[in-house]
Amino acid sequence: MNDTGIRVENLTKIFGKGDAQVRVLENASLEVKKGEFAALVAPSGAGKTTLLMMIGCVEKPTSGKIWLGDELVWDEDHWSIRDPRKIRREKLGFIFQAHYLIPFLNILENVILIPTTNGIPRKAAEKKAMELLDYFDIGDKAHAMPSQLSGGQNQRAAIARALSNDPHIVLADEPTAALDMSRAVNVVKMLRKIAKERQVAIIMVTHDARLLPYCDKILSIENRKVVTKTQVAQEFI
């Protein structure tokens, strides 16, 4: 049985041409297995978000290969899948620094948005959404508006939304940056629990070294390549 969640081989990303050319990543490789929670750390501008967006089928690589599970989605210089948007909707969950909840929809409506867009009947989507909101201890806030919730509650709602389509992979871009340490640790513990219980491969971009002990592996971008570490020196944070 294939336990790979994310596999990247020799990924290169170049922006611009000629004298304006910038190589962000060059022959970068990594693997995150199902059930693993990985942190991605590097100095600002090193390409963390770009790497996440390429894995998430949002940004096109210049060359290399990307597998999501056992499916090859990018092969050297082209998509090897018909519709990258379908992969994003069905296999991926995204969490960002800001929660990006739609302010004129209540929490339940925000969470069911992706599954109903994917054709899931509303009643089934609402049942799953309530299970997720209860899991994150905000079931009683289902009919509240985002403006009525705290920052930590909104971020939990955003995580519930990211899980609403039962993703195989979750990509989190600094999901705790706007939270105090106590709330940040709670969110990271939730992500680790999700990875283990649901066998989801999770990559989290973070600058906070205090959160690294909660992760299974550390991915660092060094000299435009990805290095897997068990510990990260302070200069990379």
C-alpha positions in Angstrom: 0.0 0.0 0.0 1.4 3.4 -1.0 1.7 5.6 2.1 3.0 8.7 0.2 1.0 11.8 0.7 3.2 14.3 -1.1 6.3 13.6 -3.2 8.3 16.2 -5.1 11.3 15.4 -7.3 13.8 17.9 -8.7 11.4 20.8 -8.6 12.6 24.1 -10.1 10.9 27.4 -10.2 12.3 30.4 -12.1 10.6 33.8 -12.3 11.4 36.3 -15.0 13.7 36.1 -18.0 17.2 37.2 -19.0 18.8 39.6 -16.6 15.6 39.7 -14.5 15.6 36.0 -14.0 15.3 34.8 -10.4 15.7 31.1 -9.4 13.7 30.5 -6.3 14.0 26.7 -6.2 16.3 24.4 -8.0 16.1 20.6 -8.1 14.2 20.5 -4.8 12.9 17.2 -3.5 10.8 16.2 -0.5 8.3 13.6 0.7 5.6 13.7 3.4 3.8 10.5 4.1 0.1 10.1 5.0 -0.3 10.8 8.7 2.8 13.0 8.9 2.8 16.6 10.1 5.8 18.5 8.6 7.0 22.1 9.2 8.5 24.1 6.4 10.9 26.8 7.5 13.3 29.2 5.8 14.1 32.9 5.8 11.7 35.3 4.2 11.9 35.2 0.4 13.4 31.7 0.2 10.3 30.3 -1.6 8.2 28.7 1.1 4.9 30.0 -0.1 5.9 29.4 -3.7 6.7 25.8 -2.9 3.4 25.4 -1.1 1.5 26.9 -4.1 3.2 24.5 -6.5 2.3 21.5 -4.4 -1.2 22.9 -4.2 -1.6 23.0 -8.0 -1.9 26.8 -7.9 1.5 27.9 -9.2 3.2 26.1 -12.2 6.7 24.8 -11.6 9.4 25.4 -14.3 10.4 21.8 -14.2 10.3 18.7 -12.0 7.6 16.3 -10.8 4.9 16.4 -8.1 2.8 13.5 -6.9 -0.2 13.9 -4.6 -0.8 10.4 -3.2 -0.2 8.0 -6.1 -1.2 10.5 -8.7 1.4 12.4 -10.8 0.0 15.9 -11.1 3.0 17.8 -12.7 5.4 16.1 -15.1 8.5 18.3 -16.0 6.8 21.1 -17.9 3.0 20.4 -17.9 0.0 19.3 -15.9 -0.4 15.6 -16.2 -4.0 15.9 -15.0 -6.9 17.4 -16.9 -8.2 19.9 -14.4 -5.9 21.1 -11.5 -8.9 22.9 -10.0 -10.6 19.6 -9.5 -7.6 18.3 -7.6 -7.7 21.4 -5.4 -11.4 21.0 -4.7 -11.3 17.3 -4.0 -7.9 16.4 -2.6 -6.5 19.5 -1.0 -7.3 21.7 2.0 -5.7 25.1 2.4 -5.3 27.1 5.6 -3.8 30.6 5.7 -2.6 33.2 8.2 -5.9 35.0 7.8 -9.0 32.9 8.1 -10.6 34.3 5.0 -14.1 33.4 6.1 -16.8 35.1 4.0 -18.1 37.8 6.4 -21.7 37.7 5.2 -22.1 33.9 5.6 -22.4 32.3 9.1 -19.8 29.7 10.2 -21.8 26.7 9.0 -22.4 28.3 5.6 -18.7 29.0 5.3 -17.8 25.4 6.1 -20.3 23.8 3.7 -19.3 26.1 0.8 -16.6 23.7 -0.7 -18.5 20.4 -0.5 -21.7 21.9 -1.8 -19.7 23.4 -4.7 -18.4 19.9 -5.3 -22.0 18.6 -5.6 -22.5 17.2 -2.1 -26.2 17.5 -1.1 -26.6 20.4 1.4 -28.0 18.2 4.2 -25.0 15.8 4.0 -22.6 18.7 3.9 -24.3 20.3 6.9 -24.0 17.0 8.9 -20.3 16.7 8.1 -19.8 20.4 8.9 -21.4 20.1 12.3 -19.3 17.1 13.1 -16.2 19.1 12.3 -17.3 22.2 14.2 -18.1 20.0 17.2 -14.7 18.3 16.9 -13.1 21.8 17.2 -15.4 22.8 20.1 -17.2 25.5 18.2 -20.4 23.6 17.3 -22.4 26.2 19.3 -21.1 28.9 17.0 -22.4 27.3 13.8 -25.0 30.0 13.2 -22.8 32.9 14.4 -21.2 35.3 12.0 -17.3 35.5 11.8 -17.4 38.9 13.3 -18.9 37.4 16.5 -16.1 34.9 17.0 -12.6 35.4 18.5 -9.5 35.1 16.3 -8.8 31.6 17.6 -12.4 30.5 17.0 -12.3 31.8 13.4 -9.1 30.0 12.7 -10.7 26.8 14.0 -13.6 27.4 11.7 -11.1 27.9 8.8 -9.5 24.6 9.6 -12.9 22.9 9.7 -13.6 24.4 6.2 -10.3 23.1 5.0 -11.3 19.6 6.1 -14.9 19.8 4.8 -14.0 18.0 1.6 -12.1 15.2 3.3 -8.7 16.2 1.8 -5.8 13.8 1.5 -3.4 16.8 1.9 -3.5 20.0 4.0 -1.3 22.9 3.2 -1.1 25.6 5.9 0.7 28.9 5.2 1.6 30.4 8.6 -1.8 29.5 10.1 -0.7 30.6 13.6 1.0 33.9 12.8 -1.9 36.1 13.9 -2.5 34.1 17.2 -0.9 34.4 20.6 1.3 31.5 21.7 -1.4 29.6 23.6 -3.8 29.7 20.7 -1.0 28.9 18.3 -0.1 25.7 20.2 -3.7 24.7 20.3 -4.0 25.0 16.5 -0.8 23.1 15.9 -1.9 20.3 18.3 -5.2 20.1 16.3 -3.3 19.8 13.0 -1.1 17.1 14.4 -4.2 15.2 15.7 -5.8 15.6 12.3 -2.8 14.2 10.5 -2.7 11.1 12.8 -6.4 10.4 13.1 -7.3 11.0 9.5 -4.0 9.9 7.8 -3.7 13.3 6.2 -0.3 14.6 5.0 0.2 18.2 6.3 2.8 20.8 5.5 2.8 23.9 7.7 4.9 27.0 6.9 6.0 28.6 10.2 8.6 31.1 11.5 8.0 30.1 15.1 10.6 27.7 16.4 8.5 27.0 19.5 6.0 25.1 17.4 8.6 22.7 15.8 8.6 20.1 18.6 4.9 19.3 17.6 5.9 18.4 14.0 7.1 15.0 12.8 9.7 16.4 10.4 11.2 19.7 9.5 11.7 20.8 5.9 14.2 23.6 5.4 14.9 25.5 2.1 18.7 25.9 1.8 20.5 27.0 -1.3 17.2 26.7 -3.3 16.9 23.0 -2.2 14.7 21.3 0.4 16.6 19.7 3.3 14.8 17.3 5.7 15.9 17.9 9.3 15.0 16.6 12.8 16.2 19.9 14.3 16.6 23.4 12.8 19.2 25.9 13.7 17.9 29.2 14.9 19.1 31.1 11.7 16.5 29.3 9.7 13.6 30.6 11.8 
